[in-house]
């Protein structure tokens, strides 16, 4: 239909078999049942592309945009929520020179996961220190 954006599905799964790792996380979430949640929207090139994330909102959008913009090879990164009643988040990335937007997205996601791990570690240490201090007072 004229005026409608065409979606192009691509497979972004890592097909490397995981050994010693359960498909279930700590909360019982089954990762193998998950459908593909990231699509490349029509009109993508190697240095400019829009991605659509299903089931995501401002929480991932703003954090991921921030991490991607820290990359000096990125010219532009922005996100939008097409409509408040839709469970979708669109992310646009444009890079300088011949830098792949797909590599930039993967690096941004990895950097964000690493930052979350650091925050979790620092929180856990602070909580344990607080609990130890509370037990000493009691």
TIMI-2910 file (N, C-alpha, C, CB; in pm, 1 decimal, decimal comma, always signed):
<rs>
+----------+----------+----------+----------+----------+----------+----------+----------+----------+----------+----------+----------+------+
!      n_x !      n_y !      n_z !     ca_x !     ca_y !     ca_z !      c_x !      c_y !      c_z !     cb_x !     cb_y !     cb_z ! resn !
+----------+----------+----------+----------+----------+----------+----------+----------+----------+----------+----------+----------+------+
!    +83,7 !   -117,3 !     +0,0 !     +0,0 !     +0,0 !     +0,0 !    +88,7 !   +124,3 !     +0,0 !    -95,5 !     -0,6 !   +121,3 !  Unk !
!    +49,3 !   +226,4 !    -70,5 !   +129,2 !   +348,3 !    -71,6 !   +131,3 !   +412,2 !    +67,2 !    +74,3 !   +447,6 !   -175,5 !  Unk !
!   +246,2 !   +465,9 !   +103,3 !   +259,0 !   +535,2 !   +230,2 !   +289,0 !   +444,9 !   +348,2 !   +135,5 !   +610,1 !   +257,2 !  Unk !
!   +286,2 !   +313,1 !   +329,9 !   +317,7 !   +222,4 !   +439,5 !   +462,7 !   +178,5 !   +429,3 !   +223,7 !   +100,0 !   +438,8 !  Unk !
!   +526,3 !   +168,0 !   +543,1 !   +665,9 !   +127,9 !   +547,3 !   +674,8 !    -24,1 !   +537,8 !   +734,4 !   +179,3 !   +676,4 !  Unk !
!   +761,6 !    -73,2 !   +452,0 !   +781,1 !   -216,9 !   +435,9 !   +885,8 !   -263,9 !   +536,1 !   +823,9 !   -251,8 !   +290,4 !  Unk !
!   +859,3 !   -375,1 !   +602,0 !   +952,9 !   -431,6 !   +698,2 !  +1031,0 !   -543,6 !   +632,9 !   +879,4 !   -482,5 !   +823,6 !  Unk !
!  +1158,3 !   -550,2 !   +665,7 !  +1244,4 !   -655,4 !   +614,1 !  +1297,3 !   -732,8 !   +734,2 !  +1361,4 !   -597,1 !   +526,3 !  Unk !
!  +1259,6 !   -858,8 !   +746,3 !  +1306,2 !   -941,1 !   +856,7 !  +1444,0 !   -996,1 !   +825,1 !  +1207,7 !  -1055,3 !   +885,4 !  Unk !
!  +1532,7 !   -990,0 !   +922,7 !  +1662,7 !  -1053,8 !   +909,5 !  +1686,8 !  -1136,5 !  +1034,3 !  +1776,4 !   -948,9 !   +888,1 !  Unk !
!  +1764,1 !  -1238,9 !  +1022,4 !  +1795,3 !  -1327,4 !  +1133,5 !  +1917,2 !  -1272,7 !  +1205,7 !  +1819,8 !  -1473,2 !  +1084,8 !  Unk !
!  +1901,3 !  -1232,4 !  +1332,8 !  +2011,8 !  -1176,5 !  +1409,3 !  +2050,9 !  -1269,0 !  +1524,7 !  +1974,7 !  -1037,9 !  +1462,7 !  Unk !
!  +2013,2 !  -1396,1 !  +1514,5 !  +2050,0 !  -1491,9 !  +1618,6 !  +2192,1 !  -1539,5 !  +1599,3 !  +1954,5 !  -1611,0 !  +1619,2 !  Unk !
!  +2256,0 !  -1570,7 !  +1708,7 !  +2387,2 !  -1632,8 !  +1705,7 !  +2363,4 !  -1782,6 !  +1709,4 !  +2478,7 !  -1584,6 !  +1825,1 !  Unk !
!  +2395,4 !  -1852,8 !  +1602,2 !  +2367,4 !  -1995,3 !  +1592,5 !  +2474,6 !  -2081,7 !  +1657,9 !  +2352,7 !  -2034,1 !  +1448,6 !  Unk !
!  +2569,7 !  -2018,0 !  +1726,6 !  +2672,0 !  -2094,8 !  +1795,3 !  +2607,5 !  -2169,5 !  +1910,8 !  +2786,7 !  -2003,4 !  +1845,3 !  Unk !
!  +2625,6 !  -2301,4 !  +1918,8 !  +2562,5 !  -2375,9 !  +2027,6 !  +2621,3 !  -2335,7 !  +2161,9 !  +2578,5 !  -2526,5 !  +2006,0 !  Unk !
!  +2534,3 !  -2322,3 !  +2261,4 !  +2577,5 !  -2288,2 !  +2395,6 !  +2596,3 !  -2417,2 !  +2473,7 !  +2475,5 !  -2194,1 !  +2465,8 !  Unk !
!  +2713,1 !  -2436,9 !  +2528,5 !  +2737,9 !  -2557,8 !  +2606,5 !  +2741,3 !  -2521,4 !  +2753,3 !  +2870,1 !  -2626,5 !  +2563,7 !  Unk !
!  +2671,8 !  -2598,7 !  +2833,1 !  +2670,5 !  -2576,7 !  +2976,4 !  +2582,6 !  -2462,6 !  +3020,5 !  +2806,9 !  -2552,7 !  +3023,5 !  Unk !
!  +2504,7 !  -2405,7 !  +2928,9 !  +2417,3 !  -2294,5 !  +2963,3 !  +2273,9 !  -2336,4 !  +2935,5 !  +2454,9 !  -2165,6 !  +2883,6 !  Unk !
!  +2188,6 !  -2316,1 !  +3033,0 !  +2048,1 !  -2351,3 !  +3018,2 !  +1977,8 !  -2246,9 !  +2932,9 !  +1980,0 !  -2364,0 !  +3155,7 !  Unk !
!  +1875,5 !  -2288,8 !  +2860,5 !  +1794,5 !  -2195,3 !  +2783,0 !  +1704,6 !  -2113,6 !  +2874,8 !  +1710,3 !  -2270,3 !  +2678,9 !  Unk !
!  +1697,4 !  -2151,6 !  +3001,8 !  +1616,6 !  -2079,5 !  +3099,7 !  +1707,7 !  -1991,5 !  +3184,0 !  +1536,4 !  -2177,8 !  +3189,4 !  Unk !
!  +1665,2 !  -1868,0 !  +3207,4 !  +1743,7 !  -1781,1 !  +3292,9 !  +1702,7 !  -1800,9 !  +3438,6 !  +1727,0 !  -1633,9 !  +3251,0 !  Unk !
!  +1751,7 !  -1716,4 !  +3526,9 !  +1725,3 !  -1730,8 !  +3670,1 !  +1578,1 !  -1716,3 !  +3705,7 !  +1805,0 !  -1629,5 !  +3746,7 !  Unk !
!  +1499,9 !  -1648,9 !  +3623,7 !  +1359,3 !  -1626,2 !  +3654,2 !  +1268,3 !  -1722,4 !  +3579,2 !  +1321,4 !  -1483,6 !  +3621,1 !  Unk !
!  +1324,1 !  -1825,1 !  +3517,3 !  +1242,5 !  -1923,3 !  +3448,5 !  +1200,8 !  -1882,2 !  +3308,2 !  +1122,0 !  -1951,2 !  +3528,6 !  Unk !
!  +1261,7 !  -1778,1 !  +3254,9 !  +1229,9 !  -1730,0 !  +3121,1 !  +1295,9 !  -1820,6 !  +3018,3 !  +1275,7 !  -1583,1 !  +3102,3 !  Unk !
!  +1217,8 !  -1869,9 !  +2922,2 !  +1269,8 !  -1961,5 !  +2821,8 !  +1311,5 !  -1883,1 !  +2698,0 !  +1164,7 !  -2069,0 !  +2785,7 !  Unk !
!  +1441,8 !  -1867,8 !  +2678,2 !  +1493,6 !  -1789,7 !  +2566,0 !  +1468,8 !  -1858,3 !  +2432,3 !  +1642,2 !  -1765,0 !  +2584,1 !  Unk !
!  +1453,1 !  -1989,4 !  +2431,0 !  +1434,5 !  -2058,3 !  +2303,5 !  +1295,1 !  -2035,5 !  +2246,8 !  +1459,6 !  -2207,1 !  +2320,0 !  Unk !
!  +1198,1 !  -1996,5 !  +2330,7 !  +1062,9 !  -1969,0 !  +2283,2 !  +1048,5 !  -1828,7 !  +2227,4 !   +963,8 !  -1989,3 !  +2394,5 !  Unk !
!  +1149,3 !  -1745,6 !  +2245,1 !  +1142,2 !  -1606,1 !  +2204,8 !  +1144,3 !  -1593,0 !  +2052,9 !  +1257,2 !  -1527,2 !  +2266,3 !  Unk !
!  +1050,4 !  -1514,6 !  +1999,5 !  +1052,2 !  -1486,0 !  +1856,3 !  +1156,2 !  -1378,8 !  +1828,2 !   +912,2 !  -1441,2 !  +1806,4 !  Unk !
!  +1188,6 !  -1361,2 !  +1704,4 !  +1284,5 !  -1257,3 !  +1668,0 !  +1226,2 !  -1121,6 !  +1706,9 !  +1318,2 !  -1262,3 !  +1515,1 !  Unk !
!  +1301,6 !  -1044,7 !  +1782,3 !  +1250,4 !   -918,5 !  +1834,8 !  +1310,6 !   -795,9 !  +1768,4 !  +1275,1 !   -911,7 !  +1981,4 !  Unk !
!  +1405,2 !   -814,2 !  +1676,0 !  +1468,3 !   -700,9 !  +1609,5 !  +1455,0 !   -719,3 !  +1458,9 !  +1617,9 !   -687,2 !  +1651,1 !  Unk !
!  +1404,9 !   -614,6 !  +1393,4 !  +1393,1 !   -616,1 !  +1247,5 !  +1463,6 !   -493,6 !  +1190,9 !  +1243,8 !   -619,3 !  +1202,9 !  Unk !
!  +1518,4 !   -508,9 !  +1071,7 !  +1574,9 !   -395,9 !   +998,6 !  +1464,2 !   -341,8 !   +909,8 !  +1702,3 !   -437,4 !   +914,3 !  Unk !
!  +1436,8 !   -212,6 !   +921,7 !  +1332,1 !   -151,7 !   +840,4 !  +1383,2 !   -125,0 !   +699,8 !  +1282,4 !    -21,5 !   +904,8 !  Unk !
!  +1292,1 !   -113,0 !   +607,4 !  +1325,3 !    -93,1 !   +466,1 !  +1410,3 !    +32,1 !   +446,4 !  +1197,5 !    -83,3 !   +382,1 !  Unk !
!  +1495,1 !    +27,9 !   +346,6 !  +1578,9 !   +142,1 !   +311,2 !  +1714,8 !   +141,9 !   +378,7 !  +1508,2 !   +268,2 !   +345,1 !  Unk !
!  +1750,1 !    +32,6 !   +440,5 !  +1876,6 !    +25,4 !   +513,2 !  +1994,6 !    +13,9 !   +417,7 !  +1875,8 !    -92,9 !   +609,7 !  Unk !
!  +2104,0 !    +78,9 !   +455,7 !  +2232,1 !    +63,8 !   +387,1 !  +2333,4 !    +17,8 !   +491,5 !  +2277,7 !   +198,4 !   +317,1 !  Unk !
!  +2456,9 !     -0,3 !   +449,8 !  +2559,9 !    -45,8 !   +543,0 !  +2592,7 !    +60,7 !   +647,3 !  +2686,1 !    -84,3 !   +466,8 !  Unk !
!  +2573,1 !   +189,1 !   +613,3 !  +2608,0 !   +297,0 !   +705,8 !  +2488,5 !   +371,8 !   +763,2 !  +2696,7 !   +394,1 !   +637,0 !  Unk !
!  +2367,3 !   +333,0 !   +728,0 !  +2247,3 !   +397,1 !   +782,4 !  +2132,6 !   +296,3 !   +781,2 !  +2209,6 !   +525,2 !   +700,7 !  Unk !
!  +2074,1 !   +275,9 !   +897,3 !  +1964,2 !   +179,5 !   +905,2 !  +1874,3 !   +213,3 !  +1022,7 !  +2017,9 !    +35,3 !   +918,3 !  Unk !
!  +1748,4 !   +172,1 !  +1009,1 !  +1651,8 !   +181,8 !  +1117,7 !  +1614,5 !    +40,9 !  +1159,9 !  +1525,6 !   +263,3 !  +1075,2 !  Unk !
!  +1610,4 !    +20,0 !  +1289,9 !  +1577,9 !   -110,5 !  +1347,1 !  +1450,2 !    -96,7 !  +1427,4 !  +1694,0 !   -164,6 !  +1436,0 !  Unk !
!  +1368,9 !   -200,9 !  +1426,3 !  +1248,8 !   -201,9 !  +1509,0 !  +1262,0 !   -313,3 !  +1612,2 !  +1120,5 !   -220,9 !  +1422,1 !  Unk !
!  +1248,9 !   -276,9 !  +1739,1 !  +1257,1 !   -370,4 !  +1850,8 !  +1116,5 !   -395,0 !  +1903,0 !  +1350,4 !   -316,3 !  +1963,8 !  Unk !
!  +1073,5 !   -519,9 !  +1902,8 !   +942,8 !   -554,4 !  +1958,6 !   +955,5 !   -573,2 !  +2108,8 !   +885,8 !   -682,4 !  +1892,3 !  Unk !
!   +854,4 !   -528,7 !  +2181,5 !   +850,6 !   -548,8 !  +2325,5 !   +944,1 !   -457,1 !  +2402,4 !   +883,9 !   -690,0 !  +2356,8 !  Unk !
!   +986,6 !   -346,6 !  +2343,1 !  +1077,5 !   -254,0 !  +2411,8 !  +1018,3 !   -114,3 !  +2414,3 !  +1215,6 !   -251,9 !  +2343,5 !  Unk !
!  +1070,9 !    -31,7 !  +2504,0 !  +1019,5 !   +103,7 !  +2517,9 !  +1134,7 !   +200,2 !  +2546,6 !   +913,2 !   +110,5 !  +2630,1 !  Unk !
!  +1103,7 !   +311,4 !  +2614,1 !  +1204,0 !   +414,1 !  +2641,7 !  +1319,9 !   +362,1 !  +2726,7 !  +1139,1 !   +531,6 !  +2711,1 !  Unk !
!  +1295,7 !   +260,7 !  +2808,1 !  +1400,5 !   +209,8 !  +2896,6 !  +1520,8 !   +163,4 !  +2815,6 !  +1347,0 !    +94,4 !  +2983,2 !  Unk !
!  +1498,4 !    +77,9 !  +2718,7 !  +1608,8 !    +33,4 !  +2633,3 !  +1645,9 !   +141,4 !  +2533,3 !  +1571,8 !    -96,2 !  +2559,7 !  Unk !
!  +1547,5 !   +209,3 !  +2477,2 !  +1573,9 !   +307,7 !  +2371,6 !  +1672,0 !   +415,5 !  +2412,2 !  +1446,3 !   +371,8 !  +2329,3 !  Unk !
!  +1648,0 !   +478,9 !  +2526,3 !  +1734,5 !   +588,7 !  +2568,0 !  +1871,4 !   +538,7 !  +2612,3 !  +1669,1 !   +667,1 !  +2680,6 !  Unk !
!  +1876,7 !   +427,0 !  +2684,3 !  +2004,5 !   +372,2 !  +2728,8 !  +2089,6 !   +328,2 !  +2609,8 !  +1981,7 !   +254,1 !  +2824,0 !  Unk !
!  +2027,9 !   +261,8 !  +2513,0 !  +2100,9 !   +214,7 !  +2395,0 !  +2146,0 !   +332,0 !  +2309,1 !  +2013,8 !   +119,1 !  +2312,1 !  Unk !
!  +2060,7 !   +432,2 !  +2292,9 !  +2098,3 !   +551,6 !  +2217,3 !  +2220,0 !   +617,3 !  +2280,9 !  +1980,7 !   +651,5 !  +2210,2 !  Unk !
!  +2220,5 !   +629,0 !  +2413,3 !  +2332,5 !   +689,7 !  +2485,0 !  +2461,8 !   +612,1 !  +2460,3 !  +2302,5 !   +696,0 !  +2635,3 !  Unk !
!  +2456,4 !   +479,8 !  +2473,4 !  +2577,0 !   +398,1 !  +2455,7 !  +2628,4 !   +404,9 !  +2312,3 !  +2548,8 !   +252,5 !  +2493,8 !  Unk !
!  +2537,8 !   +402,7 !  +2214,9 !  +2578,8 !   +407,2 !  +2074,1 !  +2639,1 !   +543,1 !  +2039,7 !  +2458,8 !   +377,5 !  +1981,7 !  Unk !
!  +2584,2 !   +651,4 !  +2094,8 !  +2636,2 !   +784,7 !  +2064,3 !  +2775,2 !   +807,0 !  +2123,2 !  +2540,8 !   +890,9 !  +2116,4 !  Unk !
!  +2818,3 !   +726,4 !  +2218,9 !  +2953,0 !   +737,8 !  +2273,1 !  +3058,0 !   +687,0 !  +2174,6 !  +2963,2 !   +661,2 !  +2404,1 !  Unk !
!  +3014,0 !   +612,3 !  +2073,2 !  +3103,1 !   +558,2 !  +1970,7 !  +3141,8 !   +671,6 !  +1874,1 !  +3034,6 !   +439,2 !  +1893,7 !  Unk !
!  +3270,1 !   +701,9 !  +1857,2 !  +3311,0 !   +812,8 !  +1770,1 !  +3281,5 !   +789,5 !  +1621,6 !  +3458,0 !   +838,1 !  +1787,5 !  Unk !
!  +3252,4 !   +665,4 !  +1582,2 !  +3220,2 !   +636,9 !  +1442,8 !  +3073,8 !   +664,3 !  +1409,6 !  +3253,2 !   +493,2 !  +1411,0 !  Unk !
!  +2994,9 !   +703,1 !  +1508,2 !  +2851,3 !   +723,7 !  +1488,4 !  +2822,4 !   +871,1 !  +1463,6 !  +2771,4 !   +673,2 !  +1610,5 !  Unk !
!  +2755,7 !   +897,3 !  +1352,7 !  +2715,4 !  +1033,7 !  +1317,6 !  +2584,1 !  +1069,8 !  +1385,8 !  +2701,9 !  +1048,8 !  +1165,0 !  Unk !
!  +2489,5 !   +975,8 !  +1389,1 !  +2357,6 !  +1001,5 !  +1446,7 !  +2300,4 !   +872,9 !  +1503,4 !  +2262,0 !  +1061,2 !  +1341,4 !  Unk !
!  +2233,0 !   +884,8 !  +1616,1 !  +2155,7 !   +774,2 !  +1671,3 !  +2038,2 !   +834,4 !  +1745,7 !  +2242,6 !   +683,3 !  +1765,3 !  Unk !
!  +1920,3 !   +787,6 !  +1714,3 !  +1800,3 !   +834,3 !  +1782,0 !  +1698,2 !   +722,3 !  +1786,5 !  +1742,0 !   +958,5 !  +1711,8 !  Unk !
!  +1604,8 !   +734,6 !  +1878,6 !  +1500,9 !   +632,9 !  +1888,0 !  +1364,9 !   +700,7 !  +1898,2 !  +1525,1 !   +539,7 !  +2009,3 !  Unk !
!  +1262,2 !   +627,0 !  +1866,8 !  +1125,6 !   +677,1 !  +1882,2 !  +1032,9 !   +561,0 !  +1915,7 !  +1078,0 !   +750,0 !  +1753,4 !  Unk !
!   +924,7 !   +595,8 !  +1979,9 !   +817,0 !   +501,5 !  +2005,3 !   +705,9 !   +542,9 !  +1908,8 !   +768,9 !   +502,5 !  +2159,0 !  Unk !
!   +676,4 !   +460,4 !  +1806,0 !   +581,8 !   +502,9 !  +1703,0 !   +444,4 !   +543,1 !  +1757,2 !   +564,8 !   +392,9 !  +1603,1 !  Unk !
!   +395,4 !   +469,7 !  +1855,7 !   +265,5 !   +500,2 !  +1915,2 !   +263,4 !   +442,0 !  +2055,9 !   +147,6 !   +443,1 !  +1828,4 !  Unk !
!   +209,8 !   +517,5 !  +2152,2 !   +212,1 !   +468,7 !  +2291,2 !   +140,9 !   +334,6 !  +2312,6 !   +149,3 !   +571,4 !  +2380,6 !  Unk !
!    +45,2 !   +303,5 !  +2228,6 !    -28,0 !   +177,6 !  +2248,8 !    +40,9 !    +58,8 !  +2180,3 !   -171,0 !   +191,4 !  +2196,1 !  Unk !
!   +146,7 !    +84,4 !  +2103,6 !   +221,3 !    -23,7 !  +2039,2 !   +344,9 !    -55,6 !  +2121,6 !   +260,8 !    +14,5 !  +1894,1 !  Unk !
!   +376,2 !   -182,6 !  +2132,0 !   +489,4 !   -230,1 !  +2210,4 !   +612,3 !   -239,8 !  +2120,4 !   +457,9 !   -367,4 !  +2275,8 !  Unk !
!   +650,7 !   -125,9 !  +2058,8 !   +761,6 !   -124,2 !  +1964,0 !   +849,0 !     -1,5 !  +1988,4 !   +709,2 !   -125,5 !  +1818,5 !  Unk !
!   +976,2 !    -15,4 !  +1955,1 !  +1070,4 !    +94,6 !  +1964,0 !  +1154,6 !    +93,8 !  +1836,7 !  +1159,9 !    +83,3 !  +2092,4 !  Unk !
!  +1164,7 !   +208,6 !  +1771,0 !  +1246,6 !   +220,6 !  +1650,3 !  +1377,1 !   +291,1 !  +1685,7 !  +1170,4 !   +298,0 !  +1538,2 !  Unk !
!  +1487,3 !   +240,9 !  +1630,9 !  +1619,3 !   +297,7 !  +1654,4 !  +1684,1 !   +324,9 !  +1520,1 !  +1707,3 !   +203,2 !  +1740,8 !  Unk !
!  +1732,4 !   +447,3 !  +1500,9 !  +1799,8 !   +487,0 !  +1376,9 !  +1947,0 !   +509,8 !  +1406,5 !  +1735,1 !   +615,2 !  +1315,5 !  Unk !
!  +2033,2 !   +450,5 !  +1324,8 !  +2178,4 !   +467,5 !  +1339,6 !  +2236,5 !   +509,6 !  +1205,0 !  +2246,4 !   +335,6 !  +1391,0 !  Unk !
!  +2320,9 !   +612,4 !  +1206,8 !  +2396,7 !   +653,6 !  +1088,2 !  +2543,0 !   +665,3 !  +1130,4 !  +2342,5 !   +790,3 !  +1027,9 !  Unk !
!  +2632,2 !   +610,5 !  +1046,9 !  +2774,0 !   +608,9 !  +1081,5 !  +2855,5 !   +687,6 !   +979,3 !  +2825,3 !   +464,6 !  +1090,7 !  Unk !
!  +2976,5 !   +722,9 !  +1020,4 !  +3071,4 !   +787,8 !   +930,2 !  +3141,5 !   +683,0 !   +844,9 !  +3174,8 !   +871,0 !  +1009,5 !  Unk !
!  +3194,5 !   +727,0 !   +731,8 !  +3279,0 !   +644,8 !   +644,2 !  +3214,7 !   +510,1 !   +612,1 !  +3415,2 !   +622,3 !   +708,9 !  Unk !
!  +3290,7 !   +404,7 !   +623,7 !  +3240,4 !   +271,6 !   +589,0 !  +3222,3 !   +185,0 !   +712,4 !  +3334,9 !   +203,1 !   +491,2 !  Unk !
!  +3175,4 !   +243,0 !   +820,3 !  +3152,3 !   +169,4 !   +944,7 !  +3013,3 !   +107,9 !   +939,1 !  +3167,4 !   +262,3 !  +1069,9 !  Unk !
!  +3004,7 !    -20,4 !   +966,6 !  +2878,6 !    -93,6 !   +958,9 !  +2785,8 !    -59,0 !  +1075,3 !  +2905,2 !   -243,4 !   +956,5 !  Unk !
!  +2662,3 !    -24,1 !  +1044,6 !  +2564,4 !     +3,3 !  +1150,2 !  +2534,4 !   -123,3 !  +1229,8 !  +2434,3 !    +60,3 !  +1090,1 !  Unk !
!  +2547,9 !   -238,4 !  +1167,7 !  +2520,8 !   -364,7 !  +1237,3 !  +2627,1 !   -390,5 !  +1343,6 !  +2515,6 !   -482,4 !  +1137,2 !  Unk !
!  +2753,8 !   -360,3 !  +1311,0 !  +2860,7 !   -373,2 !  +1409,3 !  +2842,5 !   -271,6 !  +1522,7 !  +2997,9 !   -354,4 !  +1342,0 !  Unk !
!  +2799,8 !   -150,9 !  +1487,0 !  +2777,6 !    -46,5 !  +1587,2 !  +2664,3 !    -86,8 !  +1682,1 !  +2744,8 !    +88,5 !  +1518,5 !  Unk !
!  +2556,4 !   -142,3 !  +1627,5 !  +2445,6 !   -186,7 !  +1711,9 !  +2490,8 !   -297,3 !  +1806,3 !  +2328,3 !   -235,3 !  +1625,7 !  Unk !
!  +2563,6 !   -394,2 !  +1754,7 !  +2611,5 !   -503,7 !  +1838,1 !  +2704,3 !   -451,9 !  +1948,2 !  +2683,9 !   -608,3 !  +1752,2 !  Unk !
!  +2794,7 !   -359,1 !  +1913,3 !  +2884,4 !   -301,6 !  +2013,6 !  +2805,0 !   -224,3 !  +2118,3 !  +2988,3 !   -209,6 !  +1947,1 !  Unk !
!  +2705,7 !   -148,9 !  +2075,9 !  +2623,0 !    -73,5 !  +2170,4 !  +2550,1 !   -164,4 !  +2267,5 !  +2522,8 !    +11,9 !  +2095,7 !  Unk !
!  +2494,5 !   -273,6 !  +2217,2 !  +2425,3 !   -369,4 !  +2304,1 !  +2522,9 !   -435,4 !  +2401,7 !  +2354,3 !   -476,9 !  +2219,6 !  Unk !
!  +2640,5 !   -472,9 !  +2352,5 !  +2741,3 !   -534,1 !  +2439,6 !  +2789,9 !   -436,1 !  +2546,0 !  +2860,0 !   -584,1 !  +2356,7 !  Unk !
!  +2815,5 !   -310,3 !  +2506,8 !  +2859,2 !   -208,8 !  +2602,7 !  +2752,7 !   -184,7 !  +2709,4 !  +2892,0 !    -77,5 !  +2530,3 !  Unk !
!  +2627,0 !   -183,0 !  +2667,9 !  +2517,5 !   -163,0 !  +2762,9 !  +2508,6 !   -279,6 !  +2861,5 !  +2384,0 !   -146,6 !  +2688,2 !  Unk !
!  +2525,0 !   -402,1 !  +2811,6 !  +2523,6 !   -518,6 !  +2901,7 !  +2639,7 !   -512,5 !  +3001,1 !  +2530,6 !   -649,9 !  +2820,4 !  Unk !
!  +2758,2 !   -471,1 !  +2954,1 !  +2873,4 !   -459,3 !  +3043,3 !  +2849,7 !   -352,8 !  +3149,9 !  +2999,7 !   -426,3 !  +2963,1 !  Unk !
!  +2789,3 !   -240,2 !  +3111,2 !  +2760,0 !   -135,2 !  +3207,1 !  +2658,5 !   -184,4 !  +3311,4 !  +2706,9 !    -10,0 !  +3134,6 !  Unk !
!  +2559,2 !   -258,8 !  +3268,5 !  +2460,5 !   -314,5 !  +3362,2 !  +2527,0 !   -411,7 !  +3459,2 !  +2346,8 !   -385,7 !  +3285,4 !  Unk !
!  +2622,7 !   -489,9 !  +3411,5 !  +2695,2 !   -581,9 !  +3499,2 !  +2773,3 !   -505,4 !  +3605,6 !  +2790,3 !   -670,5 !  +3417,2 !  Unk !
!  +2837,0 !   -395,2 !  +3567,7 !  +2912,8 !   -313,4 !  +3662,8 !  +2818,6 !   -254,8 !  +3768,0 !  +2988,9 !   -199,9 !  +3589,2 !  Unk !
!  +2705,6 !   -202,0 !  +3723,6 !  +2607,8 !   -145,4 !  +3817,2 !  +2558,6 !   -253,0 !  +3913,7 !  +2488,3 !    -83,1 !  +3740,6 !  Unk !
!  +2528,1 !   -370,6 !  +3861,7 !  +2480,2 !   -480,6 !  +3946,1 !  +2586,7 !   -520,5 !  +4048,8 !  +2441,6 !   -602,6 !  +3859,1 !  Unk !
!  +2712,0 !   -529,7 !  +4005,9 !  +2819,8 !   -566,2 !  +4097,8 !  +2835,4 !   -461,6 !  +4208,0 !  +2952,1 !   -582,6 !  +4021,5 !  Unk !
!  +2834,8 !   -334,3 !  +4171,6 !  +2849,8 !   -227,9 !  +4271,2 !  +2731,0 !   -224,7 !  +4366,5 !  +2865,3 !    -91,7 !  +4202,4 !  Unk !
!  +2611,6 !   -246,7 !  +4314,3 !  +2493,0 !   -250,2 !  +4400,4 !  +2501,7 !   -365,9 !  +4498,9 !  +2364,8 !   -262,0 !  +4315,8 !  Unk !
!  +2541,5 !   -482,3 !  +4451,8 !  +2550,6 !   -600,7 !  +4537,7 !  +2651,6 !   -577,9 !  +4650,4 !  +2590,4 !   -724,7 !  +4454,6 !  Unk !
!  +2765,2 !   -520,1 !  +4617,1 !  +2867,4 !   -491,0 !  +4718,8 !  +2812,6 !   -391,0 !  +4821,2 !  +2996,9 !   -435,1 !  +4652,6 !  Unk !
!  +2748,6 !   -284,8 !  +4774,7 !  +2694,0 !   -183,6 !  +4865,4 !  +2584,1 !   -243,2 !  +4954,7 !  +2638,2 !    -64,1 !  +4784,8 !  Unk !
!  +2500,6 !   -329,0 !  +4900,0 !  +2394,9 !   -392,7 !  +4979,1 !  +2455,1 !   -483,6 !  +5085,3 !  +2299,9 !   -473,0 !  +4888,2 !  Unk !
!  +2556,1 !   -561,3 !  +5048,1 !  +2620,9 !   -650,2 !  +5144,9 !  +2689,9 !   -569,5 !  +5254,8 !  +2722,8 !   -741,8 !  +5074,2 !  Unk !
!  +2755,2 !   -458,3 !  +5219,2 !  +2818,2 !   -371,9 !  +5318,9 !  +2713,6 !   -313,5 !  +5413,1 !  +2897,1 !   -259,1 !  +5250,6 !  Unk !
!  +2600,2 !   -272,0 !  +5358,8 !  +2493,3 !   -216,3 !  +5439,9 !  +2436,4 !   -321,7 !  +5534,2 !  +2383,0 !   -159,5 !  +5350,9 !  Unk !
!  +2412,2 !   -440,9 !  +5483,9 !  +2358,1 !   -547,4 !  +5567,7 !  +2456,1 !   -584,2 !  +5678,7 !  +2325,4 !   -670,7 !  +5482,9 !  Unk !
!  +2585,1 !   -587,0 !  +5647,6 !  +2685,4 !   -617,7 !  +5749,9 !  +2687,0 !   -509,0 !  +5856,4 !  +2825,3 !   -632,5 !  +5686,7 !  Unk !
!  +2677,3 !   -382,4 !  +5816,1 !  +2676,0 !   -271,4 !  +5911,7 !  +2551,9 !   -277,3 !  +5999,5 !  +2682,2 !   -136,6 !  +5838,1 !  Unk !
!  +2438,5 !   -315,6 !  +5943,5 !  +2313,7 !   -325,5 !  +6020,1 !  +2320,3 !   -438,7 !  +6121,5 !  +2194,6 !   -346,5 !  +5926,1 !  Unk !
!  +2388,9 !   -547,9 !  +6086,3 !  +2400,8 !   -661,4 !  +6178,1 !  +2495,7 !   -626,8 !  +6293,4 !  +2451,0 !   -787,2 !  +6102,8 !  Unk !
!  +2597,1 !   -546,3 !  +6266,2 !  +2689,5 !   -506,8 !  +6371,7 !  +2621,6 !   -415,6 !  +6473,4 !  +2811,4 !   -437,2 !  +6311,9 !  Unk !
!  +2527,2 !   -332,3 !  +6426,9 !  +2453,7 !   -241,9 !  +6516,1 !  +2354,4 !   -318,4 !  +6602,4 !  +2380,4 !   -134,5 !  +6435,0 !  Unk !
!  +2306,5 !   -431,0 !  +6553,1 !  +2202,4 !   -504,5 !  +6626,7 !  +2254,5 !   -586,0 !  +6739,7 !  +2128,5 !   -593,1 !  +6535,6 !  Unk !
+----------+----------+----------+----------+----------+----------+----------+----------+----------+----------+----------+----------+------+
</rs>
